[in-house]
Amino acid sequence: MRSAIISAAVARLSYSILRARPPGGTATWTRTNHRGEPVTLLEGPAVAIGGVAGALAVGGSGRDQLAMAIAGAGAAAFGGYDDLAGNGSSKGFRGHLGALRNGELTTGAVKLAGIGAVGLAAAVIAGGPADGAAGGNGADGVVGRRAVTAALADTVINAGLIAGGANLLNLFDLRPGRAAKVALIAGGLLAPAGSGASTAPLAAAAALLPEDLGERAMLGDAGANALGAMLGTAAATSLPRPARLAALGVITGLTAASEVVSFTKVIERTGPLRWLDMLGRRPAPVAQARAAQEAPAASAPAEQAAAPGNGAAGSPADSAAASEGAPAGSISGAGNSDAGSSDAGNGNADRLVGKHRAGTMPSAGAR
């Protein structure tokens, strides 16, 4: 309970300070959301700071605390780098790997490598259930080798959970509050383990959820990557090996699916998922939803040309296409649907900068 209170309080305080004095100015952190409205990315750093502060206040193993802090801070740093420096020129794992083959190092590739290294470091620090066995069986060479092998396996699994968790949660930050809701569900699944390791990052996210649902702020790569990495660390330090393997399989499967399937379209077409996705959010404007539904399919290329980031941002056609309330299969402009788009570790994102909901470049006139 203490860690949750500290985490939430620090997240709110950090957000207030960052909003009052944003590093680099307001425009640096401003993006345009799926409605064509300005939102700030400062929620992300605030959630990361709150989560790390709460993690350090959690009782228990000092190694687990340090691993959680490193995972959160490191993922936030690399995610923030992609938030601020990314240009979206290459998308998806395949896009970034293709760019590397052509001699181009993208910000997404740097983030992927960086978060992978952070995950490995946190996994090594946290250790695993095999650590204790390795030291007590030195006299028996066979058992000792098995213990070392088990420890190495735990490290690989845990590194995958941490880095994969950071990447996967980032896939869901395409609509207000979606990533935080996914994180809360994941935290509920971890609760039976009884460690309480996920309390701190979840409390930080919950403290700023009203800002996200109110479409005043968003997690961005910094917040989503940090939150996912810390949840991955919580799983790594609390679950038995079979459960960790199952969790890693789910993370891997969903990440692979994101390269070819639009999570947003799946959610919009599935009643219970759409209800949960819309819970607490502002309703879609009726006029925009109707316009998007009635717009002829033949006009899609023209509307894409007018989407934010392609010129003529904020046009009526773009506003209609951007309405998230439009039914699945309707014309998609900026931020309405992520179908067919991909980015490093975020195949669902329709973006030009990082993984932001509308993907527009920051501008001084955004507000």
C-alpha positions in Angstrom: 0.0 0.0 0.0 2.8 2.4 0.9 4.5 1.9 -2.5 1.2 2.5 -4.3 0.6 5.8 -2.4 4.2 7.0 -3.1 4.0 6.0 -6.8 0.7 7.8 -7.4 1.7 10.9 -5.5 5.1 11.1 -7.2 3.4 10.6 -10.7 0.9 13.4 -10.1 3.6 15.7 -8.7 6.0 15.0 -11.6 3.2 15.6 -14.1 2.3 19.0 -12.5 6.0 20.1 -12.5 6.6 18.9 -16.1 3.5 20.6 -17.3 4.5 23.9 -15.6 8.0 23.7 -17.0 8.2 21.2 -19.9 11.9 20.5 -20.9 12.5 22.1 -24.3 9.2 23.9 -24.3 5.5 22.9 -24.7 5.7 22.3 -28.5 8.5 19.6 -28.0 6.0 17.4 -26.1 2.8 18.2 -28.0 1.3 15.8 -30.5 -2.1 15.6 -32.3 -4.4 12.8 -31.3 -6.9 10.8 -33.3 -9.5 13.6 -33.1 -7.0 16.2 -34.4 -6.7 17.7 -30.9 -3.4 18.5 -29.2 -2.2 16.3 -26.3 1.0 16.2 -24.3 3.4 13.4 -24.0 4.5 14.4 -20.5 2.2 11.8 -19.0 4.8 9.2 -20.0 7.8 10.5 -18.1 5.6 11.3 -15.1 4.3 7.7 -15.0 7.8 6.3 -15.3 9.1 8.5 -12.5 6.2 7.6 -10.2 6.6 3.9 -11.0 10.3 3.8 -10.3 9.8 5.8 -7.1 7.1 3.4 -5.9 9.2 0.3 -6.9 12.1 1.5 -4.7 9.7 1.8 -1.8 8.4 -1.8 -2.1 9.5 -4.1 0.6 11.3 -7.3 -0.2 14.4 -8.1 -2.2 16.7 -5.3 -2.9 17.7 -7.0 -6.2 14.1 -7.1 -7.3 13.7 -3.4 -6.4 16.8 -2.5 -8.4 15.8 -4.6 -11.4 12.3 -2.9 -11.4 13.9 0.6 -11.3 16.4 -0.2 -14.0 13.7 -1.7 -16.3 11.4 1.3 -15.8 14.0 4.0 -16.1 15.8 2.4 -19.0 12.7 1.7 -21.1 11.4 5.2 -20.4 14.7 6.7 -21.6 14.8 4.8 -24.9 11.1 5.3 -25.4 11.5 9.0 -24.8 14.3 9.1 -27.3 12.0 7.6 -30.0 9.2 10.0 -28.9 11.3 13.1 -29.5 13.8 12.1 -32.2 11.8 9.5 -34.3 10.5 10.5 -37.8 8.7 7.3 -38.7 10.6 6.8 -41.9 10.7 3.1 -41.3 8.0 1.0 -39.7 7.7 -2.4 -38.2 10.4 -4.9 -37.3 10.8 -5.6 -40.9 11.1 -2.0 -41.8 13.8 -1.2 -39.3 15.7 -4.4 -40.1 15.5 -3.4 -43.8 16.8 0.0 -43.0 19.7 -1.5 -41.2 20.5 -3.7 -44.2 20.6 -0.5 -46.2 22.9 1.2 -43.8 20.3 3.4 -42.0 20.1 3.3 -38.2 16.6 4.4 -37.3 15.5 5.6 -33.9 13.2 2.6 -33.6 16.1 0.3 -34.1 18.0 2.1 -31.4 15.0 1.8 -29.1 14.6 -1.9 -29.8 18.3 -2.6 -29.1 18.3 -0.4 -26.0 15.2 -1.9 -24.4 16.6 -5.4 -25.2 19.8 -4.5 -23.3 17.8 -3.0 -20.5 15.7 -6.1 -20.2 18.8 -8.3 -20.1 20.4 -6.2 -17.4 17.3 -6.2 -15.3 17.0 -10.0 -15.7 20.6 -10.6 -14.6 20.1 -8.4 -11.6 16.8 -10.0 -10.5 18.2 -13.5 -11.0 15.8 -16.4 -10.8 14.6 -19.4 -8.8 17.6 -21.4 -9.9 20.0 -19.0 -8.2 19.8 -20.6 -4.8 20.1 -24.1 -6.2 23.3 -23.2 -8.2 25.2 -22.4 -5.0 24.2 -25.4 -3.0 25.1 -28.1 -5.5 28.7 -27.3 -6.2 29.9 -30.7 -5.1 27.8 -32.5 -7.6 29.0 -31.5 -11.1 26.0 -32.8 -12.9 23.5 -31.1 -10.6 25.6 -27.9 -10.7 25.6 -27.8 -14.5 21.8 -28.3 -14.5 21.5 -25.5 -12.0 23.6 -23.1 -14.1 21.6 -24.1 -17.2 18.4 -23.4 -15.4 19.7 -20.0 -14.2 20.7 -19.1 -17.8 17.2 -20.2 -19.0 15.6 -18.0 -16.3 17.7 -15.0 -17.4 16.7 -15.4 -21.1 13.0 -15.9 -20.2 13.0 -12.9 -17.8 14.8 -10.7 -20.3 12.2 -11.6 -22.9 9.4 -10.8 -20.5 10.8 -7.4 -19.6 11.7 -6.3 -23.1 8.7 -8.0 -24.7 6.3 -6.5 -22.1 7.7 -3.0 -22.9 7.2 -3.5 -26.6 3.7 -5.1 -26.3 2.1 -2.5 -24.1 3.4 0.1 -26.5 1.2 -1.5 -29.2 -1.9 -0.6 -27.3 -1.3 3.1 -26.8 -3.3 4.1 -29.8 -6.5 5.4 -28.1 -7.1 7.2 -24.8 -6.6 5.0 -21.8 -6.2 1.8 -23.7 -2.6 0.9 -22.7 -3.4 1.7 -19.1 -6.4 -0.5 -19.1 -4.4 -3.4 -20.6 -1.8 -2.8 -17.9 -4.4 -2.9 -15.2 -5.8 -6.2 -16.5 -2.2 -7.7 -16.7 -1.6 -6.5 -13.1 -4.8 -8.3 -12.1 -3.5 -11.5 -13.6 -0.3 -11.1 -11.7 -2.0 -10.4 -8.4 -2.5 -14.1 -7.4 1.3 -14.4 -7.3 1.1 -12.3 -4.2 4.4 -10.4 -4.6 2.8 -6.9 -5.1 5.6 -6.1 -7.5 3.2 -4.6 -10.0 1.5 -2.3 -7.5 3.9 0.7 -8.1 3.7 1.0 -11.9 -0.1 0.4 -11.9 -0.7 3.0 -9.2 1.3 5.5 -11.3 -0.7 4.8 -14.4 -4.0 4.9 -12.5 -3.1 8.3 -11.0 -2.8 9.8 -14.5 -5.5 7.8 -16.2 -8.0 10.7 -16.0 -5.6 12.8 -18.0 -5.3 10.1 -20.6 -9.1 9.4 -20.8 -9.8 13.1 -20.9 -7.5 13.3 -24.0 -5.3 15.9 -22.4 -2.2 13.6 -22.3 -0.9 10.3 -23.5 1.7 7.8 -22.4 3.8 7.9 -25.6 6.7 5.5 -26.0 8.3 6.7 -22.8 5.3 5.8 -20.6 4.1 2.7 -22.4 7.5 1.2 -22.7 8.3 1.9 -19.0 5.0 0.6 -17.8 5.3 -2.6 -19.9 8.9 -3.2 -18.8 8.0 -2.9 -15.1 5.1 -5.3 -15.5 7.4 -7.7 -17.2 9.8 -7.4 -14.3 7.0 -8.1 -11.9 6.2 -11.2 -13.8 9.8 -12.2 -14.0 10.3 -11.9 -10.2 7.0 -13.4 -9.0 5.9 -16.2 -11.4 7.1 -19.8 -11.5 9.0 -20.8 -14.7 6.0 -22.6 -16.4 3.8 -19.4 -15.9 6.6 -17.2 -17.2 7.1 -19.3 -20.3 3.3 -19.1 -20.9 3.4 -15.3 -20.5 6.3 -15.0 -22.8 4.5 -17.1 -25.4 1.5 -14.8 -25.2 3.7 -11.7 -25.6 5.5 -13.2 -28.6 2.3 -14.3 -30.3 0.6 -10.9 -29.9 3.7 -9.0 -31.0 3.9 -11.2 -34.1 0.2 -10.7 -34.8 0.6 -7.0 -34.6 2.7 -7.0 -37.7 -0.3 -8.2 -39.8 -3.4 -7.5 -37.7 -4.8 -4.2 -36.6 -5.6 -4.4 -32.9 -7.8 -1.3 -33.2 -10.0 -2.9 -35.8 -10.3 -6.1 -33.8 -11.4 -4.1 -30.8 -13.9 -2.0 -32.8 -15.4 -5.2 -34.2 -15.7 -7.0 -30.9 -18.5 -5.7 -28.7 -17.1 -6.4 -25.2 -13.7 -5.2 -26.2 -15.1 -2.0 -27.7 -17.2 -1.4 -24.6 -14.1 -1.7 -22.4 -12.0 0.4 -24.8 -14.6 3.2 -24.7 -15.2 3.0 -20.9 -14.4 6.4 -19.4 -13.6 8.0 -22.8 -15.3 10.9 -24.5 -17.9 9.7 -27.0 -17.2 10.1 -30.7 -18.9 13.2 -32.2 -22.1 12.0 -33.9 -21.6 14.3 -36.9 -18.1 13.0 -37.5 -19.1 9.4 -37.1 -22.0 9.8 -39.6 -19.8 11.7 -42.1 -17.2 8.9 -41.9 -19.8 6.3 -42.4 -21.4 8.0 -45.4 -18.2 9.0 -47.1 -17.7 7.1 -50.4 -14.9 4.6 -50.4 -13.5 5.9 -53.6 -12.4 9.1 -51.8 -10.0 7.2 -49.5 -6.8 8.1 -51.4 -7.6 11.8 -51.4 -8.4 11.7 -47.7 -5.1 9.9 -46.9 -3.3 12.6 -48.8 -5.0 15.2 -46.6 -4.2 13.4 -43.4 -2.1 15.1 -40.7 1.5 14.7 -41.6 0.6 14.6 -45.4 -0.7 18.1 -45.7 -4.0 19.9 -45.3 -4.2 18.7 -41.7 -7.5 19.4 -39.9 -9.6 19.4 -43.1 -13.2 18.3 -42.8 -12.5 15.0 -44.6 -9.7 14.3 -42.2 -11.8 15.0 -39.2 -14.4 12.6 -40.4 -11.9 9.9 -41.2 -10.2 10.4 -37.8 -13.3 9.8 -35.8 -12.8 6.7 -33.8 -16.5 6.2 -33.6 -16.6 5.2 -37.2 -17.4 1.6 -37.6 -14.7 -0.9 -38.5 -14.1 -1.0 -42.2 -15.0 2.7 -42.7 -12.4 5.0 -44.4 -9.4 5.5 -42.2 -7.5 8.7 -42.0 -5.0 9.9 -39.4 -5.4 8.0 -36.2 -8.7 6.4 -37.0 -7.4 2.9 -37.8 -4.0 1.5 -37.7 -4.7 -1.2 -40.3 -1.8 -1.9 -42.6 0.7 0.3 -40.8 3.6 -0.9 -38.7 6.4 0.4 -36.6 9.2 -1.1 -34.6 7.6 -3.0 -31.8 4.3 -1.4 -32.8 2.9 -2.8 -35.9 -0.5 -1.2 -35.2 0.6 2.4 -35.0 -0.4 4.8 -37.7 2.3 7.3 -37.0 5.1 9.5 -38.2 6.7 10.3 -34.9 7.2 7.4 -32.5 4.0 5.6 -32.0 1.7 8.5 -31.3 -2.0 8.3 -32.0 -2.0 10.7 -34.9 1.7 10.6 -35.7 2.1 14.3 -36.5 5.4 16.0 -36.1 5.7 18.4 -33.2 5.1 22.1 -34.1 5.1 25.3 -32.2 1.5 26.0 -33.4 0.1 22.7 -32.1 -1.7 24.4 -29.3 
